[in-house]
Amino acid sequence: QVQLVESGGGLVQAGGSLRLSCAASGRTSSTYGMGWFRQAPGQEREFVAFIKWSDGTTNYEDSVKGRFTISRDNAKNTVYLQMNSLKSEDTAVYYCAAARPGSYYGPATRRSYAYWGQGTQVTVSS
């Protein structure tokens, strides 16, 4: 089992920045990479970013490219999401998730992820 705990959410004005953290514990060595997803009220949960533990390969959803940066600290089993130039449409609950190599269907596919955190709220005021 892998446990994930997100932190760093909050209220920020449009154009501002936030950094989310996701601390992983348990059998983290069994995971392939980590992803961030978000879910706005009444919307489906959508992919935001992904990073592979081994070599740091990253993927981003188009609307966050150039504004968000995902990074990892392997020694701390922690993944970060630096969010700059925030917009009101970035308002959502942000979830981190851990992917396993045996059932990986690509970074943006929710079924690639076996473990999920509880989420952290990000609110961007315009």
KEGU-265233 format. One line per 10 residues: number of its first residue (from 0); for each residue x, y, z of N, C-alpha, C. Coordinates in steps of 0.1 Angstrom, whole numbers. Example, Ala and Ser with C-alpha at 12.3 -4.5 7.8 and 13.67 -1.06 7.14 Angstrom:
<recs>
0) 132 -57 78 123 -45 78 132 -33 78; 128 -22 71 137 -11 71 129 0 79
</recs>
This chain:
<recs>
0) 8 -12 0 0 0 0 9 12 0; 3 23 -6 10 36 -6 0 46 -1; 5 55 8 -3 66 13 2 79 7; -7 87 4 -4 100 -2 -10 112 5; -3 122 9 -8 133 16 -4 146 9; -15 153 4 -12 166 -3 -12 177 7; -5 188 4 -6 200 12 -2 212 3; -5 224 8 -1 236 0 -12 244 -7; -24 238 -6 -35 245 -13 -39 258 -5; -47 266 -11 -52 278 -4 -59 287 -14
10) -60 300 -9 -67 310 -17 -56 320 -22; -56 323 -35 -47 331 -41 -54 340 -52; -48 352 -54 -54 360 -64 -49 356 -78; -57 359 -88 -53 356 -102 -39 362 -105; -31 355 -111 -17 359 -114 -7 355 -104; -12 350 -93 -3 346 -82 2 331 -83; 9 327 -73 15 313 -73 12 305 -61; 12 292 -62 11 283 -51 20 271 -54; 25 265 -44 32 252 -46 26 241 -38; 21 231 -45 15 219 -38 26 209 -36
20) 24 202 -25 33 190 -22 25 178 -20; 31 167 -23 25 154 -21 36 144 -16; 34 141 -3 43 132 4 38 118 3; 46 109 -2 42 95 -3 49 86 7; 42 76 13 48 67 22 43 53 20; 49 43 26 46 30 23 54 24 12; 49 15 4 56 8 -6 58 17 -19; 65 28 -17 67 38 -28 76 32 -39; 84 22 -35 93 16 -45 85 9 -56; 73 5 -53 65 -2 -63 58 7 -73
30) 60 20 -71 53 30 -80 62 34 -91; 55 37 -102 62 41 -115 64 56 -116; 54 63 -112 55 78 -112 43 84 -105; 43 97 -105 33 104 -97 25 114 -106; 13 115 -104 5 125 -112 -3 134 -104; -6 145 -109 -16 155 -103 -28 156 -112; -39 155 -106 -52 157 -112 -60 168 -105; -70 173 -111 -78 183 -104 -93 181 -108; -102 185 -99 -116 184 -101 -123 196 -96; -129 203 -106 -137 215 -102 -151 211 -100
40) -159 219 -92 -173 215 -89 -181 212 -102; -188 201 -102 -196 197 -113 -188 192 -125; -175 191 -124 -167 187 -135 -160 173 -133; -156 167 -144 -148 154 -142 -134 157 -137; -129 147 -130 -115 149 -126 -106 148 -138; -97 158 -139 -89 159 -151 -74 159 -148; -66 154 -158 -52 153 -156 -45 166 -157; -35 168 -149 -27 181 -149 -13 178 -153; -6 169 -145 8 167 -148 12 154 -143; 24 149 -148 29 136 -144 44 137 -144
50) 50 129 -135 65 128 -135 69 114 -131; 79 108 -139 84 95 -136 95 96 -126; 94 86 -116 104 86 -105 118 85 -110; 120 75 -120 133 71 -124 142 82 -130; 136 89 -140 144 98 -148 138 112 -149; 126 114 -142 121 128 -141 113 132 -154; 110 122 -163 102 125 -175 89 131 -171; 85 142 -177 73 149 -173 63 150 -185; 50 151 -181 39 153 -191 30 164 -185; 24 172 -193 15 183 -188 2 183 -197
60) -9 187 -191 -21 190 -198 -18 204 -205; -24 205 -217 -21 217 -225 -23 230 -218; -34 231 -211 -37 244 -205 -28 249 -194; -20 240 -189 -10 244 -178 4 245 -182; 7 241 -195 20 241 -200 26 255 -199; 38 257 -194 44 270 -193 40 277 -180; 30 272 -173 26 279 -160 29 270 -148; 27 257 -150 29 247 -139 42 239 -142; 48 235 -131 60 227 -131 59 216 -121; 60 204 -125 60 192 -116 75 188 -114
70) 78 185 -101 92 181 -98 91 170 -87; 102 163 -85 102 153 -74 115 153 -67; 114 149 -54 125 147 -45 125 132 -41; 133 124 -48 133 110 -46 136 106 -31; 146 114 -26 150 111 -12 139 113 -2; 130 122 -5 119 125 4 106 118 0; 106 111 -11 94 105 -17 83 116 -18; 87 127 -23 77 139 -24 77 144 -38; 65 148 -42 64 154 -55 57 168 -53; 62 177 -62 57 191 -60 50 195 -73
80) 41 205 -72 35 211 -83 36 226 -81; 45 233 -88 46 247 -87 37 253 -97; 27 261 -92 17 267 -101 19 282 -101; 22 288 -113 24 302 -115 13 307 -124; 12 321 -124 2 327 -133 -11 321 -132; -16 319 -120 -28 312 -118 -40 320 -123; -50 312 -128 -62 318 -134 -74 313 -126; -85 319 -127 -97 315 -120 -101 301 -124; -99 298 -136 -103 284 -141 -94 273 -135; -83 277 -128 -75 267 -121 -81 263 -108
90) -92 270 -104 -98 266 -91 -104 252 -91; -100 244 -82 -104 230 -81 -98 224 -69; -102 212 -66 -95 203 -56 -84 196 -64; -72 196 -59 -61 190 -66 -57 177 -58; -56 166 -66 -52 153 -61 -39 148 -66; -31 142 -58 -20 135 -63 -23 120 -64; -16 113 -72 -19 99 -74 -6 92 -78; -5 79 -75 7 71 -77 3 60 -88; 12 59 -98 10 49 -108 18 37 -106; 13 26 -110 21 13 -109 25 9 -123
100) 37 3 -124 42 -1 -137 33 -12 -144; 28 -21 -136 21 -32 -142 7 -29 -148; 2 -17 -145 -11 -13 -150 -11 1 -154; -1 4 -162 1 18 -167 -4 20 -181; -13 29 -183 -20 31 -196 -17 45 -201; -7 52 -195 -4 65 -200 -7 75 -188; 0 87 -189 0 96 -177 -14 102 -175; -22 104 -185 -35 111 -184 -46 102 -181; -44 89 -181 -55 79 -179 -56 76 -164; -68 79 -159 -70 77 -144 -68 63 -140
110) -71 53 -148 -69 39 -144 -54 35 -143; -45 44 -147 -31 41 -145 -27 43 -130; -35 49 -122 -32 53 -109 -39 44 -99; -31 37 -90 -37 28 -80 -39 35 -67; -33 46 -64 -34 52 -51 -36 67 -53; -45 72 -44 -49 86 -45 -48 93 -32; -45 106 -31 -46 113 -19 -60 119 -17; -61 126 -6 -75 131 -2 -78 144 -9; -68 151 -15 -70 163 -22 -67 176 -14; -64 186 -21 -62 199 -14 -69 210 -23
120) -76 219 -16 -84 229 -24 -75 240 -28; -76 244 -41 -70 256 -46 -81 265 -51; -81 277 -46 -91 287 -51 -84 299 -56; -87 303 -68 -81 315 -74 -91 326 -76; -89 337 -70 -99 348 -70 -96 357 -82; -106 362 -89 -103 371 -100 -105 385 -96
</recs>
